[in-house]
Amino acid sequence: MAVATLLVTHFWAMVLFAVLVSLALTALTRRTPLERVKYALWSILLFLLIGIGVAWLMYPFSH
Amino acid sequence: MNETPEEKFPSNPVQAPEPESAAGRSRKTSSGPMLIALSAWLVPGLGHLLLRRTARGIVFLIAVAGLAILGYKMRGNVFPPHSTDPFGTLGFLADAASGIFYPLARVFERAGPDVARAAGDYGTRFIAAAGIVNLVSVFDAYEIAIGRRV
C-alpha cells in the first residue's frame, strides 16, 4: 500500500517553518495589528535570509 | 480644595488604579492560573481563549497544529516516552509539549517515521518546534492569568 508522504523541497520546508514560527512569535510579543504585521514580515524575512546565509556558509564543507 | 500637590499628582504613577489592568482582567476569570496552564498545554490556544485573548489563542492553535501536522505528514520521528539516551528523552519532552497533538501522531502518521529522506528529518524538527511553541504559549497564558502580562 502506498504511503502518502508530504515531500517538500529544502526551501519550502524553510518557508513553512518561518511562517508558522513567526506567527507564534508575533502573537507573543506584539499587541497592535500594525506592529504585528511589521514584526511578522520582518521575522519571516530574517528567518529566510539567515537560513540561506548559513546554507551558503556550509556549502564549502559539502565538497 | 485642600488637596496637597502629592494627591493631585501622585509621584508613583505605577500605583495609580487601573480598572482594566491585566491583573484586573485576570481576576475576572474563575479558573486558576494552573488550570489555565494545563488547558493551554493540553489544547494549544485554549488557555488564551479562556482568558478571552481569542485572536492570540487562534494564532497559537494554527502555529502549533500547522507545525505538528506538517511534521507528521513529512513522516518525522516521534520520540517515545521511554528512551534509552538523553537526546531521546529531550526529544520526547519537546514532542509531548504539543499536548493533544502528541497522541494524534498515530492518526496523522500511520506509516511511522521515515527519516531516511530529508522531508522526514525536517518533519522531526517541525514536530519538536510545535511542542516548543506550545510551551511558550503555556507560559504566556500562565503569566496573563497571574497578571504579569497583558
Backbone of each chain as ProteinMPNN parsed JSONL, in Angstrom:
{"seq_chain_A": "MAVATLLVTHFWAMVLFAVLVSLALTALTRRTPLERVKYALWSILLFLLIGIGVAWLMYPFSH", "coords_chain_A": {"N_chain_A": [[0.843, -1.195, 0.0], [0.571, 2.178, -0.886], [2.191, 4.837, 0.775], [1.265, 7.977, 1.838], [3.372, 10.639, 1.719], [4.365, 13.828, 2.677], [6.244, 15.562, 0.569], [8.577, 17.976, 0.539], [10.567, 20.641, -0.777], [13.855, 21.715, 0.308], [13.852, 24.489, 0.504], [11.086, 25.176, 0.613], [10.33, 23.891, 2.913], [11.717, 25.404, 4.738], [10.464, 27.878, 4.374], [7.818, 27.326, 5.204], [8.277, 26.665, 7.898], [9.36, 29.102, 8.792], [7.167, 30.854, 8.464], [5.174, 29.774, 10.194], [6.422, 29.727, 12.747], [7.067, 32.418, 13.0], [4.513, 33.535, 13.127], [3.665, 32.652, 15.653], [5.598, 33.879, 17.312], [5.022, 36.525, 16.806], [2.413, 36.802, 17.815], [3.025, 36.479, 20.432], [4.675, 38.625, 21.158], [3.851, 41.138, 20.146], [1.285, 43.688, 20.157], [-0.476, 45.534, 18.798], [-2.288, 45.638, 15.65], [-0.859, 46.726, 13.387], [1.792, 46.719, 14.277], [2.07, 43.983, 14.566], [1.873, 42.983, 11.938], [4.122, 44.183, 10.765], [6.189, 43.127, 12.341], [5.879, 40.365, 11.912], [6.407, 40.107, 9.139], [9.032, 41.009, 9.067], [10.277, 39.133, 10.707], [9.871, 36.726, 9.271], [11.316, 37.312, 6.964], [13.917, 37.582, 8.051], [14.312, 34.985, 9.06], [14.437, 33.575, 6.622], [16.559, 34.846, 5.247], [18.75, 34.461, 7.017], [18.758, 31.677, 7.149], [19.353, 30.993, 4.448], [21.803, 32.274, 4.269], [23.36, 30.855, 6.185], [23.289, 28.382, 4.958], [24.806, 28.877, 2.654], [27.253, 29.419, 3.88], [27.872, 26.895, 4.801], [28.259, 25.555, 2.51], [30.951, 25.117, 1.317], [31.852, 22.972, 2.869], [30.515, 20.781, 1.981], [31.766, 19.622, -0.096]], "CA_chain_A": [[0.0, 0.0, 0.0], [1.371, 3.398, -0.969], [2.079, 5.708, 1.946], [1.333, 9.379, 1.437], [4.352, 11.433, 2.459], [4.472, 15.193, 2.175], [7.629, 15.815, 0.165], [8.794, 19.397, 0.253], [11.976, 20.964, -1.017], [14.506, 22.355, 1.453], [13.423, 25.89, 0.575], [9.695, 25.306, 1.061], [10.286, 23.492, 4.332], [12.195, 26.57, 5.479], [9.421, 28.911, 4.306], [6.71, 26.907, 6.085], [8.745, 26.796, 9.278], [9.497, 30.536, 9.088], [5.835, 31.465, 8.575], [4.445, 29.305, 11.383], [7.094, 30.173, 13.977], [6.928, 33.873, 13.067], [3.149, 33.805, 13.598], [3.629, 32.454, 17.107], [6.416, 34.915, 17.957], [4.298, 37.791, 16.676], [1.3, 36.789, 18.781], [3.599, 36.535, 21.774], [5.419, 39.838, 21.509], [3.29, 42.403, 19.66], [-0.111, 43.848, 20.568], [-1.34, 46.233, 17.838], [-2.276, 44.968, 14.34], [0.213, 47.218, 12.517], [3.046, 46.182, 14.827], [2.094, 42.541, 14.308], [2.165, 42.75, 10.519], [5.52, 44.564, 10.51], [7.072, 42.182, 13.03], [5.781, 39.05, 11.257], [7.126, 40.162, 7.863], [10.459, 41.154, 9.383], [10.727, 37.856, 11.256], [9.927, 35.752, 8.167], [12.443, 37.702, 6.109], [15.172, 37.252, 8.736], [14.439, 33.522, 9.06], [14.855, 33.119, 5.297], [17.896, 35.373, 4.934], [19.751, 33.791, 7.859], [18.8, 30.283, 6.698], [20.093, 30.918, 3.179], [23.183, 32.677, 4.594], [24.045, 29.73, 6.85], [23.436, 27.334, 3.944], [25.965, 29.227, 1.821], [28.456, 29.267, 4.701], [28.173, 25.463, 4.924], [28.444, 24.989, 1.167], [32.297, 24.563, 1.073], [32.087, 21.721, 3.596], [29.782, 19.691, 1.339], [32.589, 19.086, -1.204]], "C_chain_A": [[0.883, 1.251, 0.0], [1.118, 4.279, 0.256], [2.25, 7.15, 1.498], [2.326, 10.129, 2.33], [4.407, 12.818, 1.837], [5.938, 15.457, 1.866], [7.769, 17.277, -0.205], [10.285, 19.606, -0.014], [12.548, 21.618, 0.249], [13.978, 23.784, 1.633], [12.007, 26.009, 1.118], [9.509, 24.844, 2.496], [10.702, 24.682, 5.2], [11.127, 27.681, 5.508], [8.262, 28.57, 5.258], [7.075, 27.087, 7.559], [8.808, 28.273, 9.683], [8.136, 31.179, 9.318], [5.159, 31.065, 9.889], [5.101, 29.782, 12.686], [6.986, 31.692, 14.119], [5.537, 34.274, 13.558], [3.08, 33.72, 15.122], [4.419, 33.547, 17.827], [5.717, 36.271, 17.919], [3.166, 37.884, 17.697], [1.828, 36.975, 20.201], [4.117, 37.926, 22.139], [4.77, 41.149, 21.088], [1.793, 42.471, 19.94], [-0.99, 44.524, 19.511], [-1.228, 45.573, 16.464], [-1.122, 45.42, 13.436], [1.573, 46.689, 12.968], [3.184, 44.705, 14.495], [2.476, 42.245, 12.863], [3.64, 43.04, 10.235], [6.482, 43.536, 11.118], [7.067, 40.823, 12.32], [6.569, 39.042, 9.948], [8.637, 40.211, 8.09], [11.03, 39.818, 9.876], [10.856, 36.794, 10.161], [11.139, 36.031, 7.281], [13.776, 37.314, 6.747], [15.393, 35.738, 8.802], [15.017, 33.049, 7.72], [16.278, 33.576, 4.978], [18.982, 34.646, 5.732], [19.886, 32.317, 7.454], [19.616, 30.122, 5.43], [21.564, 31.289, 3.406], [23.977, 31.532, 5.22], [24.264, 28.588, 5.854], [24.652, 27.614, 3.054], [27.267, 29.084, 2.596], [28.875, 27.79, 4.8], [28.524, 24.825, 3.583], [29.851, 24.422, 0.937], [32.525, 23.217, 1.752], [31.383, 20.523, 2.945], [30.595, 19.068, 0.201], [33.908, 18.527, -0.689]], "O_chain_A": [[1.821, 1.362, 0.789], [-0.016, 4.437, 0.706], [3.244, 7.505, 0.863], [2.134, 10.235, 3.542], [4.484, 12.959, 0.617], [6.769, 15.561, 2.768], [7.145, 17.752, -1.155], [11.136, 18.852, 0.458], [11.803, 22.021, 1.142], [13.698, 24.226, 2.747], [11.743, 26.844, 1.983], [8.639, 25.341, 3.21], [10.119, 24.932, 6.255], [10.92, 28.332, 6.532], [7.795, 29.421, 6.015], [6.285, 27.595, 8.354], [8.371, 28.648, 10.771], [7.965, 31.959, 10.256], [4.635, 31.916, 10.608], [4.408, 30.193, 13.616], [6.829, 32.201, 15.229], [5.394, 35.236, 14.313], [2.517, 34.591, 15.786], [3.962, 34.079, 18.838], [5.802, 37.059, 18.861], [2.986, 38.909, 18.355], [1.159, 37.556, 21.056], [4.011, 38.352, 23.289], [5.119, 42.194, 21.637], [1.111, 41.447, 19.96], [-2.143, 44.128, 19.34], [-0.185, 45.006, 16.139], [-0.479, 44.59, 12.793], [2.394, 46.269, 12.153], [4.275, 44.229, 14.181], [3.297, 41.368, 12.595], [4.322, 42.265, 9.564], [7.459, 43.132, 10.487], [8.118, 40.204, 12.147], [7.309, 38.098, 9.67], [9.41, 39.547, 7.399], [12.136, 39.431, 9.499], [11.836, 36.05, 10.127], [11.881, 35.125, 6.902], [14.66, 36.783, 6.074], [16.514, 35.261, 8.623], [15.947, 32.244, 7.676], [17.098, 32.792, 4.501], [20.012, 34.262, 5.179], [20.992, 31.777, 7.42], [20.464, 29.236, 5.334], [22.46, 30.692, 2.808], [25.118, 31.272, 4.838], [25.291, 27.909, 5.895], [25.426, 26.709, 2.741], [28.28, 28.671, 2.031], [30.062, 27.473, 4.873], [29.021, 23.701, 3.528], [29.955, 23.32, 0.399], [33.31, 22.404, 1.262], [31.633, 19.378, 3.322], [30.158, 18.088, -0.402], [34.719, 18.038, -1.475]]}, "seq_chain_B": "MNETPEEKFPSNPVQAPEPESAAGRSRKTSSGPMLIALSAWLVPGLGHLLLRRTARGIVFLIAVAGLAILGYKMRGNVFPPHSTDPFGTLGFLADAASGIFYPLARVFERAGPDVARAAGDYGTRFIAAAGIVNLVSVFDAYEIAIGRRV", "coords_chain_B": {"N_chain_B": [[-10.316, 70.654, 47.387], [-8.587, 71.084, 49.534], [-6.475, 69.596, 48.661], [-3.267, 68.206, 48.592], [-0.279, 68.829, 46.669], [0.855, 66.353, 46.203], [-1.297, 64.602, 46.291], [-2.762, 65.457, 44.113], [-1.04, 65.01, 41.952], [0.177, 62.099, 41.837], [3.298, 60.77, 42.867], [4.154, 58.275, 42.162], [3.206, 56.849, 39.445], [2.733, 54.23, 38.751], [1.34, 52.985, 40.725], [-1.151, 53.955, 40.451], [-4.707, 53.529, 40.239], [-5.881, 51.062, 37.984], [-8.5, 50.082, 36.397], [-8.896, 48.305, 34.234], [-6.616, 46.779, 34.107], [-4.106, 44.191, 33.484], [-4.022, 42.444, 35.66], [-6.459, 42.995, 36.814], [-8.222, 42.125, 34.819], [-7.573, 39.427, 34.702], [-8.446, 38.569, 37.123], [-11.112, 38.389, 36.769], [-11.605, 35.965, 35.617], [-12.698, 32.69, 36.389], [-11.167, 30.444, 36.526], [-8.207, 28.97, 37.858], [-4.711, 29.965, 37.681], [-3.038, 27.7, 37.279], [-4.777, 25.843, 36.215], [-5.416, 27.124, 33.87], [-2.894, 27.039, 32.631], [-2.614, 24.278, 32.343], [-4.745, 23.653, 30.629], [-3.932, 25.153, 28.449], [-1.675, 23.787, 27.682], [-2.714, 21.251, 27.083], [-4.657, 21.619, 24.994], [-3.584, 23.459, 22.446], [-3.721, 26.973, 22.577], [-6.107, 27.075, 23.96], [-5.9, 28.001, 26.593], [-5.521, 30.76, 26.234], [-7.929, 31.359, 25.033], [-9.7, 30.898, 27.135], [-8.922, 32.982, 28.722], [-9.927, 35.056, 27.37], [-8.407, 36.026, 25.259], [-8.807, 35.826, 22.38], [-7.863, 36.081, 19.667], [-5.099, 35.725, 19.918], [-5.031, 33.16, 20.964], [-6.099, 31.671, 18.827], [-4.138, 32.086, 16.902], [-1.937, 30.8, 18.1], [-2.948, 28.201, 18.128], [-3.141, 27.669, 15.359], [-0.426, 27.856, 14.651], [0.846, 25.825, 16.211], [-0.649, 23.53, 15.535], [-0.246, 23.54, 12.764], [2.579, 23.201, 12.544], [2.879, 20.703, 13.849], [1.161, 18.916, 12.393], [2.146, 19.164, 9.768], [4.714, 18.208, 10.258], [4.141, 15.549, 10.951], [3.024, 14.689, 8.547], [5.236, 14.863, 6.931], [6.495, 12.716, 7.786], [8.075, 12.727, 10.143], [10.207, 11.92, 12.97], [8.728, 10.621, 15.861], [9.262, 10.841, 19.196], [9.346, 8.229, 21.593], [7.967, 7.718, 24.976], [9.684, 6.236, 26.676], [12.888, 6.39, 26.517], [16.244, 5.438, 25.708], [18.457, 7.063, 25.609], [19.75, 10.384, 26.469], [19.165, 12.361, 24.531], [16.996, 11.314, 23.243], [15.151, 11.416, 25.306], [14.961, 14.188, 25.653], [13.906, 14.791, 23.17], [11.445, 13.5, 23.383], [10.272, 15.045, 25.428], [10.066, 17.524, 24.146], [8.35, 16.843, 22.03], [6.082, 15.92, 23.421], [5.243, 18.223, 24.581], [3.496, 19.408, 22.875], [0.964, 18.791, 23.574], [-2.298, 17.703, 22.959], [-1.654, 17.022, 20.395], [0.422, 15.234, 20.432], [-0.463, 12.482, 21.058], [-2.036, 12.376, 18.769], [-0.359, 11.788, 16.727], [-0.476, 9.155, 15.971], [-2.696, 9.116, 14.394], [-2.17, 10.884, 12.259], [0.222, 9.987, 11.263], [0.358, 7.269, 10.239], [1.977, 5.399, 8.978], [4.356, 5.492, 10.278], [7.664, 6.873, 11.139], [9.969, 8.217, 8.649], [12.945, 8.837, 8.329], [14.945, 8.618, 6.546], [14.688, 10.119, 4.331], [15.066, 13.596, 3.406], [12.798, 15.081, 3.969], [11.586, 13.718, 6.072], [13.443, 14.145, 8.075], [13.265, 16.917, 8.363], [10.651, 16.948, 9.205], [10.837, 15.848, 11.777], [11.998, 17.987, 13.146], [10.001, 19.905, 12.825], [7.941, 18.805, 14.358], [9.069, 18.832, 16.926], [9.416, 21.588, 17.174], [6.762, 22.399, 17.235], [5.995, 21.546, 19.777], [7.685, 23.155, 21.363], [6.831, 25.742, 20.71], [4.254, 25.551, 21.703], [4.832, 25.289, 24.388], [5.872, 27.802, 24.991], [3.564, 29.241, 24.575], [2.031, 28.238, 26.687], [3.405, 29.265, 28.93], [2.996, 31.971, 28.424], [0.188, 32.184, 28.646], [-0.106, 31.459, 31.32], [1.268, 33.546, 32.61], [-0.338, 35.69, 31.897], [-2.615, 34.948, 33.27], [-1.822, 35.204, 35.936], [-1.485, 37.873, 36.018], [0.843, 39.118, 35.222], [1.422, 39.688, 32.625], [-0.021, 41.367, 29.786]], "CA_chain_B": [[-9.876, 72.001, 47.711], [-7.421, 71.03, 50.398], [-5.577, 68.556, 48.18], [-1.848, 68.536, 48.507], [0.247, 68.523, 45.315], [1.131, 64.903, 46.104], [-2.56, 63.924, 45.998], [-3.184, 65.802, 42.744], [-0.136, 64.362, 41.008], [0.919, 61.068, 42.566], [4.675, 60.643, 42.395], [4.37, 56.941, 41.601], [2.03, 56.571, 38.619], [2.519, 52.787, 38.603], [0.372, 52.556, 41.715], [-2.464, 54.536, 40.171], [-5.657, 52.448, 39.964], [-6.171, 50.778, 36.587], [-9.565, 49.081, 36.467], [-8.814, 47.298, 33.176], [-5.259, 46.252, 34.011], [-4.024, 42.741, 33.253], [-4.389, 41.75, 36.898], [-7.893, 43.158, 36.983], [-8.937, 41.272, 33.884], [-7.372, 38.014, 35.017], [-9.227, 38.215, 38.308], [-12.491, 38.141, 36.368], [-11.762, 34.568, 35.232], [-12.898, 31.846, 37.562], [-10.174, 29.375, 36.552], [-6.926, 29.308, 38.44], [-3.609, 30.006, 36.712], [-2.528, 26.362, 36.952], [-5.768, 25.226, 35.331], [-5.229, 27.788, 32.579], [-1.67, 26.49, 32.047], [-2.879, 22.882, 31.969], [-5.589, 23.625, 29.428], [-3.135, 25.687, 27.335], [-0.785, 22.703, 27.225], [-3.496, 20.145, 26.534], [-5.175, 22.057, 23.686], [-2.905, 24.726, 22.153], [-4.586, 28.135, 22.375], [-7.289, 27.053, 24.829], [-5.638, 28.868, 27.746], [-5.774, 32.145, 25.825], [-9.374, 31.508, 24.798], [-10.335, 31.012, 28.458], [-8.584, 34.312, 29.246], [-10.548, 35.999, 26.422], [-7.438, 36.508, 24.261], [-9.228, 34.913, 21.315], [-7.002, 36.141, 18.48], [-3.805, 35.126, 20.235], [-5.264, 31.725, 21.104], [-6.276, 31.071, 17.495], [-2.821, 32.095, 16.236], [-1.131, 29.721, 18.686], [-3.505, 26.925, 17.659], [-2.741, 27.496, 13.955], [1.025, 27.626, 14.584], [1.195, 24.513, 16.777], [-1.274, 22.492, 14.702], [0.434, 23.542, 11.467], [3.903, 22.584, 12.681], [2.758, 19.288, 14.21], [0.562, 18.117, 11.315], [3.113, 19.115, 8.659], [5.781, 17.303, 10.692], [3.662, 14.163, 10.834], [2.843, 14.379, 7.122], [6.583, 14.659, 6.36], [6.937, 11.479, 8.443], [9.147, 12.979, 11.104], [10.327, 10.965, 14.074], [8.019, 10.956, 17.107], [10.028, 10.149, 20.235], [8.504, 7.535, 22.588], [8.223, 8.169, 26.36], [10.802, 5.535, 27.328], [14.038, 6.401, 25.634], [17.453, 4.974, 26.405], [19.504, 8.088, 25.639], [19.244, 11.703, 26.886], [18.595, 13.108, 23.405], [15.659, 10.755, 23.04], [14.297, 11.96, 26.379], [14.696, 15.597, 25.311], [13.003, 14.755, 22.015], [10.106, 13.157, 23.876], [9.73, 16.203, 26.167], [9.683, 18.534, 23.156], [7.169, 16.364, 21.294], [4.921, 15.822, 24.318], [4.805, 19.584, 24.933], [2.446, 19.865, 21.956], [-0.341, 18.446, 24.156], [-3.168, 16.74, 22.29], [-1.091, 16.628, 19.106], [1.352, 14.107, 20.588], [-1.159, 11.217, 20.746], [-2.615, 12.409, 17.416], [0.645, 11.294, 15.768], [-0.944, 7.847, 15.48], [-3.711, 9.357, 13.358], [-1.615, 11.569, 11.089], [1.444, 9.344, 10.773], [0.054, 5.844, 10.404], [3.053, 4.539, 8.449], [5.568, 5.633, 11.084], [8.628, 7.849, 10.623], [10.881, 7.857, 7.564], [13.961, 9.895, 8.369], [15.946, 8.392, 5.505], [14.525, 11.246, 3.406], [15.241, 14.917, 4.027], [11.493, 15.535, 4.475], [11.388, 13.101, 7.389], [14.334, 14.835, 9.007], [12.62, 18.209, 8.634], [9.437, 16.663, 9.968], [11.227, 15.688, 13.183], [12.193, 19.348, 13.698], [8.692, 20.572, 12.868], [7.171, 18.258, 15.49], [9.682, 19.37, 18.146], [9.127, 23.025, 17.223], [5.355, 22.535, 17.656], [5.989, 21.442, 21.241], [8.353, 24.313, 21.979], [5.916, 26.887, 20.538], [3.142, 25.384, 22.649], [5.363, 25.55, 25.724], [5.922, 29.262, 25.103], [2.165, 29.669, 24.704], [1.595, 27.885, 28.054], [3.994, 30.262, 29.844], [2.318, 33.246, 28.168], [-1.157, 32.108, 29.238], [0.051, 31.454, 32.784], [1.65, 34.892, 33.064], [-1.538, 36.532, 31.781], [-3.544, 34.55, 34.339], [-1.403, 35.744, 37.23], [-1.472, 39.328, 35.912], [2.184, 39.644, 34.936], [1.444, 40.145, 31.226], [-1.324, 41.826, 29.293]], "C_chain_B": [[-8.584, 71.992, 48.518], [-6.426, 69.963, 49.954], [-4.139, 69.049, 48.162], [-1.378, 68.238, 47.094], [0.492, 67.031, 45.129], [-0.14, 64.134, 45.754], [-3.024, 64.197, 44.573], [-2.355, 65.048, 41.709], [0.672, 63.296, 41.743], [2.311, 60.874, 41.968], [4.936, 59.282, 41.768], [3.165, 56.543, 40.753], [1.745, 55.081, 38.465], [1.441, 52.305, 39.568], [-1.019, 53.145, 41.488], [-3.439, 53.424, 39.811], [-5.937, 52.297, 38.483], [-7.234, 49.689, 36.554], [-9.451, 47.986, 35.411], [-7.398, 46.759, 33.014], [-5.292, 44.748, 33.813], [-4.461, 41.973, 34.486], [-5.893, 41.811, 37.115], [-8.683, 42.244, 36.081], [-8.785, 39.805, 34.25], [-8.179, 37.597, 36.235], [-10.677, 37.905, 37.946], [-12.705, 36.677, 35.992], [-11.869, 33.725, 36.488], [-11.818, 30.781, 37.672], [-8.874, 29.865, 37.158], [-5.826, 29.291, 37.393], [-3.085, 28.624, 36.32], [-3.48, 25.618, 36.003], [-5.665, 25.805, 33.923], [-4.008, 27.193, 31.872], [-1.894, 25.058, 31.555], [-3.715, 22.809, 30.694], [-4.832, 24.169, 28.216], [-2.184, 24.631, 26.794], [-1.584, 21.618, 26.499], [-4.031, 20.472, 25.138], [-4.537, 23.411, 23.383], [-3.897, 25.861, 21.871], [-5.772, 28.197, 23.328], [-7.111, 27.959, 26.056], [-5.93, 30.322, 27.427], [-7.261, 32.375, 25.58], [-10.113, 31.662, 26.133], [-10.071, 32.386, 29.077], [-9.11, 35.43, 28.347], [-9.52, 36.692, 25.533], [-7.643, 35.646, 23.016], [-8.248, 34.896, 20.143], [-5.672, 35.448, 18.748], [-3.936, 33.606, 20.369], [-5.376, 31.037, 19.755], [-4.933, 31.015, 16.756], [-1.937, 30.979, 16.783], [-1.633, 28.356, 18.221], [-3.063, 26.652, 16.223], [-1.249, 27.14, 13.865], [1.383, 26.222, 15.066], [0.616, 23.394, 15.91], [-0.571, 22.398, 13.355], [1.777, 22.843, 11.543], [3.782, 21.079, 12.939], [2.239, 18.461, 13.03], [1.497, 18.036, 10.105], [4.261, 18.162, 8.998], [5.376, 15.846, 10.565], [3.529, 13.758, 9.369], [4.189, 14.2, 6.417], [7.221, 13.383, 6.911], [8.177, 11.693, 9.304], [9.12, 11.971, 12.231], [9.57, 11.477, 15.303], [8.683, 10.145, 18.226], [9.095, 9.501, 21.254], [8.855, 7.981, 24.01], [9.456, 7.517, 26.991], [11.969, 5.447, 26.359], [15.286, 6.017, 26.418], [18.536, 6.047, 26.466], [18.912, 9.46, 25.961], [18.615, 12.503, 25.746], [17.187, 12.609, 23.08], [14.678, 11.283, 24.068], [13.951, 13.419, 26.089], [13.72, 15.684, 24.14], [11.578, 14.445, 22.45], [9.48, 14.358, 24.592], [9.259, 17.29, 25.195], [8.414, 18.112, 22.419], [5.915, 16.387, 22.172], [4.403, 17.203, 24.721], [3.706, 20.085, 23.999], [1.054, 19.396, 22.392], [-1.083, 17.388, 23.374], [-2.57, 16.246, 20.97], [-0.086, 15.492, 19.229], [0.643, 12.767, 20.354], [-1.761, 11.191, 19.347], [-1.615, 11.974, 16.347], [0.209, 9.967, 15.171], [-1.955, 8.017, 14.35], [-3.052, 9.898, 12.085], [-0.414, 10.841, 10.482], [1.317, 7.833, 10.95], [1.224, 4.95, 9.985], [4.333, 4.635, 9.268], [6.567, 6.577, 10.442], [9.468, 7.297, 9.468], [11.939, 8.957, 7.476], [15.102, 9.631, 7.384], [15.87, 9.5, 4.451], [14.702, 12.555, 4.161], [13.928, 15.385, 4.636], [11.23, 14.976, 5.871], [12.234, 13.775, 8.457], [13.774, 16.213, 9.373], [11.379, 18.01, 9.507], [9.725, 16.507, 11.45], [11.379, 17.053, 13.853], [10.876, 20.103, 13.797], [7.904, 20.119, 14.1], [7.723, 18.797, 16.812], [9.374, 20.856, 18.295], [7.685, 23.277, 17.651], [5.261, 22.489, 19.177], [6.593, 22.652, 21.913], [7.458, 25.559, 21.876], [4.756, 26.771, 21.524], [3.59, 25.66, 24.088], [5.43, 27.064, 25.988], [4.514, 29.82, 25.311], [1.625, 29.387, 26.107], [2.127, 28.919, 29.049], [3.306, 31.616, 29.676], [0.939, 33.267, 28.833], [-1.077, 32.16, 30.766], [0.368, 32.861, 33.302], [0.488, 35.882, 32.93], [-2.481, 36.241, 32.949], [-3.13, 35.099, 35.701], [-1.236, 37.262, 37.199], [-0.123, 39.932, 35.636], [2.309, 40.164, 33.51], [0.033, 40.566, 30.827], [-1.853, 40.86, 28.246]], "O_chain_B": [[-7.643, 72.741, 48.258], [-5.628, 69.478, 50.757], [-3.855, 70.178, 47.761], [-2.022, 67.464, 46.386], [0.351, 66.507, 44.024], [-0.092, 63.145, 45.022], [-3.591, 63.331, 43.907], [-2.882, 64.52, 40.73], [1.765, 63.59, 42.228], [2.486, 60.821, 40.75], [5.832, 59.142, 40.936], [2.208, 55.965, 41.269], [0.636, 54.703, 38.089], [0.72, 51.349, 39.283], [-1.951, 52.865, 42.243], [-3.052, 52.465, 39.144], [-6.202, 53.283, 37.795], [-6.915, 48.505, 36.669], [-9.864, 46.853, 35.658], [-7.013, 46.331, 31.925], [-6.334, 44.107, 33.947], [-5.179, 40.978, 34.386], [-6.521, 40.838, 37.533], [-9.681, 41.654, 36.494], [-9.73, 39.025, 34.131], [-8.554, 36.433, 36.377], [-11.388, 37.247, 38.705], [-13.832, 36.184, 36.035], [-11.23, 33.997, 37.504], [-11.563, 30.263, 38.759], [-8.49, 31.023, 36.993], [-5.98, 28.677, 36.337], [-2.729, 28.4, 35.163], [-3.053, 24.875, 35.12], [-5.804, 25.096, 32.926], [-4.059, 26.881, 30.683], [-1.42, 24.679, 30.483], [-3.436, 22.012, 29.797], [-5.049, 23.718, 27.091], [-1.917, 24.583, 25.593], [-1.181, 21.135, 25.441], [-3.87, 19.681, 24.208], [-4.905, 24.412, 23.997], [-4.793, 25.726, 21.038], [-6.381, 29.255, 23.489], [-8.061, 28.603, 26.5], [-6.513, 31.038, 28.241], [-7.791, 33.445, 25.878], [-11.041, 32.463, 26.244], [-10.88, 32.894, 29.853], [-8.78, 36.601, 28.539], [-9.738, 37.823, 25.1], [-6.782, 34.849, 22.644], [-7.849, 33.828, 19.677], [-5.178, 34.683, 17.919], [-3.057, 32.86, 19.939], [-4.823, 29.956, 19.552], [-4.627, 30.035, 16.077], [-1.263, 30.289, 16.018], [-0.836, 27.458, 17.951], [-2.656, 25.536, 15.899], [-0.857, 26.249, 13.112], [2.138, 25.51, 14.404], [1.308, 22.428, 15.59], [-0.326, 21.299, 12.858], [2.087, 21.992, 10.71], [4.49, 20.279, 12.328], [2.811, 17.422, 12.704], [1.63, 16.979, 9.488], [4.724, 17.406, 8.144], [6.164, 15.008, 10.128], [3.871, 12.638, 8.989], [4.282, 13.475, 5.426], [8.34, 13.023, 6.546], [9.167, 10.967, 9.216], [8.136, 11.258, 12.423], [9.75, 12.619, 15.726], [8.666, 8.915, 18.202], [8.157, 10.141, 21.731], [9.921, 8.556, 24.232], [10.185, 8.16, 27.747], [12.034, 4.563, 25.505], [15.375, 6.239, 27.626], [19.445, 5.954, 27.29], [17.719, 9.686, 25.755], [17.65, 13.237, 25.958], [16.309, 13.382, 22.695], [13.522, 11.565, 23.753], [12.806, 13.841, 26.253], [12.828, 16.532, 24.118], [10.622, 15.043, 21.956], [8.303, 14.658, 24.392], [8.205, 17.897, 25.385], [7.512, 18.924, 22.208], [4.842, 16.81, 21.742], [3.258, 17.337, 25.152], [3.051, 21.083, 24.3], [0.079, 19.583, 21.664], [-0.561, 16.296, 23.149], [-2.937, 15.176, 20.483], [0.232, 14.845, 18.231], [1.103, 11.981, 19.526], [-1.979, 10.117, 18.788], [-1.986, 11.811, 15.184], [0.486, 9.682, 14.006], [-2.058, 7.17, 13.462], [-3.336, 9.434, 10.981], [-0.076, 11.058, 9.318], [2.064, 7.21, 11.705], [1.438, 3.882, 10.558], [5.3, 3.93, 8.982], [6.351, 7.039, 9.321], [9.651, 6.087, 9.329], [11.84, 9.876, 6.664], [16.108, 10.341, 7.391], [16.852, 9.788, 3.766], [14.517, 12.624, 5.376], [13.925, 16.014, 5.695], [10.715, 15.676, 6.743], [11.798, 13.953, 9.595], [13.804, 16.622, 10.534], [11.099, 18.793, 10.414], [8.955, 16.974, 12.289], [10.942, 17.249, 14.987], [10.659, 20.857, 14.745], [7.285, 20.928, 14.791], [6.964, 19.171, 17.705], [9.104, 21.334, 19.397], [7.406, 24.252, 18.348], [4.547, 23.281, 19.791], [6.074, 23.128, 22.923], [7.341, 26.329, 22.829], [4.327, 27.765, 22.109], [2.83, 26.194, 24.896], [5.087, 27.532, 27.074], [4.298, 30.735, 26.104], [0.862, 30.181, 26.656], [1.386, 29.393, 29.91], [3.061, 32.323, 30.653], [0.57, 34.237, 29.495], [-1.884, 32.825, 31.417], [-0.194, 33.306, 34.303], [0.344, 36.794, 33.744], [-3.065, 37.151, 33.538], [-3.984, 35.421, 36.528], [-0.891, 37.874, 38.21], [0.055, 41.139, 35.795], [3.184, 40.977, 33.213], [-0.958, 40.174, 31.444], [-2.94, 41.068, 27.707]]}, "name": "protein", "num_of_chains": 2, "seq": "MAVATLLVTHFWAMVLFAVLVSLALTALTRRTPLERVKYALWSILLFLLIGIGVAWLMYPFSHMNETPEEKFPSNPVQAPEPESAAGRSRKTSSGPMLIALSAWLVPGLGHLLLRRTARGIVFLIAVAGLAILGYKMRGNVFPPHSTDPFGTLGFLADAASGIFYPLARVFERAGPDVARAAGDYGTRFIAAAGIVNLVSVFDAYEIAIGRRV"}
